[in-house]
Each structure stands twice: as C-alpha cells, then as structure tokens.
Amino acid sequence: MAEWIYFLHPPRENFAETMTDEEREVWGVHFERFQRLLEAGVIVLVGPTLGPVNTGIAIFEAPDEAAARKLMEEDPVVAGGYARGELRPFRISLLRGRDDADSSRVKPS
C-alpha cells in the first residue's frame, strides 16, 4: 500500500479563529470522517499547523493515485469548497516506535 499526503489550504489566514458556524459544522464532519478512516486503518496521521496559516495535513495509505485523489476529493471541506486540497505521494522514512535502533537504549538529549 502506498503512502500519500494531502494538504488542506483554508480560504484565509487565521481560519481556525475566524470560522463561521457553517464552516465549523463542515469541519466537524471532516474530523468525524478522519476518525472513521483512522479506525479503518487508512489514516496514519492528521492535524493542522498552528499560527496564522492553518494548513491541514493528512498522511494516509491508498493503493494508487486514483484512490488517494478520491479520498481527498471526497473530504467534505474539499468537496464543499471550504479548503483547497493538494495531494502528493509520500514516504514515511523514519517513524518513532517503528524505526528505533534500540528502543531500550536511552537517547541523548
């Protein structure tokens, strides 16, 4: 299964602080969908960047670009025009807990 990343670009700066009730409702549906995809084993990681530019990031698995694009385009915030999606192939090179050389060894600080 291939890994993919998509970025969610909201329509304006400080979006998280300035959402309308309608936008908040759609983003709530978006989050519930991510919860279901996480439970299904599709999602690896999701979250927003913080600060004045609130870009969202979703890392997930899909068999090919068509399936990945479909997953992104069916996101309620992308489908409804509340954010612009940007899809790219992705590779997890290092992952804490998966790629620790010796997880029992104390790491230098």
HUFENLIN-V760212 format. One line per field, one symbol per residue. ss: DSSP state (H for helix, E for strand, L for the rest). phi: phi as a letter, one per 40 degrees, with the letter a starting at -180 (. if undefined). burial: + if it has 9 or more other C-alpha atoms within 8 Angstrom, else -. Layout:
# HUFENLIN-V760212
ss = ???
phi = ???
burial = ???
This chain:
# HUFENLIN-V760212
ss = LEEEEEEEEELLLLHHHHLLHHHHHHHHHHHHHHHHHHHLLLEEEEEELLLLLLLEEEEEEELLHHHHHHHHHLLHHHHLLLEEEEEEEELLLLLLLLLLLLLLLLLLL
phi = .cbbbbbbbccacfddcbcccccccccccdccccccccccgcccaaiccbhcbcccbbbabacaccccccdccccdccdcgcabcbbacabccbadgcbccaccccccc
burial = -+++++++++---++---+---++-++-++--++--++---+++-+--+---++++++++++----+++--++-+++++--++++-+-++-------------------
